[in-house]
Amino acid sequence: MTEQRAGQILAVHLPDVDGLCIGCRRWWARMSPYPCYQAEWACRWHARAATWRFLGGDS
């Protein structure tokens, strides 16, 4: 999985005014509270990639 894909997931899985995930409702007709599993995973992946770059692991 690339950082670009994680960014795409984060761009779609956003909180709605009622606190539910917009992406889960739109894609799977599933009412799930935000942050959903996909948003949590993408946030963790994004943080790992940023830490890796900060520590000089990816040029």
Secondary structure per residue as TSV (DSSP state, phi and psi in degrees):
chain	resnum	aa	ss	phi	psi
A	1	M	-	360.0	138.2
A	2	T	-	-102.2	164.8
A	3	E	H	-64.4	-31.0
A	4	Q	H	-62.7	-43.1
A	5	R	H	-65.4	-39.8
A	6	A	H	-63.0	-39.0
A	7	G	H	-64.1	-37.2
A	8	Q	H	-65.2	-40.2
A	9	I	H	-63.6	-44.3
A	10	L	H	-65.6	-29.8
A	11	A	H	-70.9	-25.6
A	12	V	H	-98.1	-38.0
A	13	H	S	-89.6	86.3
A	14	L	-	-118.3	157.5
A	15	P	B	-76.2	139.9
A	16	D	-	-90.4	174.6
A	17	V	T	-62.4	-24.2
A	18	D	T	-91.4	4.2
A	19	G	S	86.6	5.5
A	20	L	B	-97.9	157.9
A	21	C	B	-76.5	125.7
A	22	I	H	-67.6	-43.7
A	23	G	H	-62.6	-42.7
A	24	C	H	-65.2	-40.3
A	25	R	H	-67.4	-41.7
A	26	R	H	-73.0	-44.2
A	27	W	H	-82.2	-40.2
A	28	W	H	-119.7	5.1
A	29	A	-	51.6	39.2
A	30	R	-	-113.4	129.3
A	31	M	-	-91.1	104.8
A	32	S	-	-128.8	140.5
A	33	P	B	-67.9	148.8
A	34	Y	S	-89.4	137.0
A	35	P	S	-80.5	133.9
A	36	C	-	-80.9	176.9
A	37	Y	H	-60.4	-39.6
A	38	Q	H	-65.3	-43.5
A	39	A	H	-66.3	-40.6
A	40	E	H	-62.6	-44.7
A	41	W	H	-62.1	-46.8
A	42	A	H	-64.1	-38.3
A	43	C	H	-63.5	-43.2
A	44	R	H	-64.2	-43.0
A	45	W	H	-64.7	-42.3
A	46	H	H	-63.1	-42.4
A	47	A	H	-64.8	-41.0
A	48	R	H	-63.1	-42.5
A	49	A	H	-65.4	-40.6
A	50	A	H	-65.9	-40.1
A	51	T	H	-65.1	-42.7
A	52	W	H	-59.3	-45.2
A	53	R	H	-64.4	-41.7
A	54	F	H	-62.3	-37.6
A	55	L	T	-82.4	-0.1
A	56	G	T	88.4	18.4
A	57	G	S	-80.3	-17.8
A	58	D	-	-136.0	118.9
A	59	S	-	-98.8	360.0
